[in-house]
Amino acid sequence: MRDNQEFDIVVYGATGYTGKLVCDYLNTRYGVGETLNWAMAGRSENKLASARDELGIDSAVPFVVADADSADSLRAMVERTAVVLTTVGPYQLYGSDLVAACAEAGTDYVDLCGEPAWMHEMIAAHGDAAARSGARIVFSCGFDSIPFDLGVQFLQQAARQKFGHALPRVRGRVRAMKGTFSGGTLASFKATMAAAAERPELVKVLMDPFSLTPDFTGPEQPPGTKPVHEEDLDSWSAPFVMATINTKNIHRSNYLLGHDYGEDFTYDEMLLTGPGEDGEAMAKAVAADKSMAESTRQPGEGPSPEERESGYYEVLFVGTSPQGEMLKASVAGDRDPGYGSTSKMIAESAVCLLENPSLAGGGIWTPAAAMGEALIARLRQNAGLTFQLED
């Protein structure tokens, strides 16, 4: 954190669909220059002005013109702010120079990345520079992976209070969800698949649950790739499309927290589809679904305000031990996961870093490892998320 910055937060990608939602949230929650000095950034000042006017934001909001194709403009931008919040993805196509600039300048950074191969490369390329400069770079500050990453941490903190130790086995189960994945998420998925086709060595990174934990490999993990019946939950479970990134982030959190969950920690993530024959049929249908790969939704496209506000999600976490100890917790959000809730989560992540300069040192972090309880508190208070233990 530097003391001479012009802005508290710069929203890079402010003219995009999700970027506008972030700006609208910051404007509604914090105003312009009242409690938070934030700016809108993008390639075109005219488009920034149009976005500002569309959102009804005061004309006093500053603009920063920066382009992902110009490393010099990105460096100039990060020198002016304490935190960069970027929605400009796919990050493997447009994010590398920005991470490098923040790591060198000591500027904090949050994004919505769900691209593990790129994250693996950024950790190797810029982790040391960020540690030296003090930049706190936090990937995956949206639906992937905040509810899951912080949900596991919340459960483990409760387990230590109840049992005196963390639980070595945790299952993440999406219990309910209404909403769609963003066009940016779909674009990132397709970019990742295209990169893996061109560079076969990336397949190993994508398949390895410990690809974000340098020099550490834990025990074999549950695959979570086929429908299963879970008697204790009275439900069938199907593969969950976000599990590939969320599991890696959760293992990285454990790694960064000094294996707070244990070196023998195992985790998997699936979607509950219900009991009986109907649940089994639904689980098999989900497992066979290819709609994400075939979707034509583009970055910048998204649902109506009514659809965002009627969306929701709820994730159950079940922790167990070989001694028969069990603890359940849940995390729920009050907007659709890909847009309404994600825009609030990343905004509060940026504010959390800004207001807590001593929470973590420089480096490349996960939300749980960098912000933990402080971010949970903010999300509960401001962003419509609930974290609770269950019987």
Beta strands, then each sheet from edge to edge (+ up, - down):
strand 1: 7-12
strand 2: 38-42
strand 3: 63-65
strand 4: 81-86
strand 5: 108-110
strand 6: 136-138
strand 7: 169-178
strand 8: 228-230
strand 9: 235-239
strand 10: 266-274
strand 11: 312-320
strand 12: 326-333
strand 13: 363-365
strand 14: 385-390
sheet 1: 3+ 2+ 1+ 4+ 5+ 6+ 13+
sheet 2: 8+ 9- 10+ 7+ 11- 12+ 14-
end
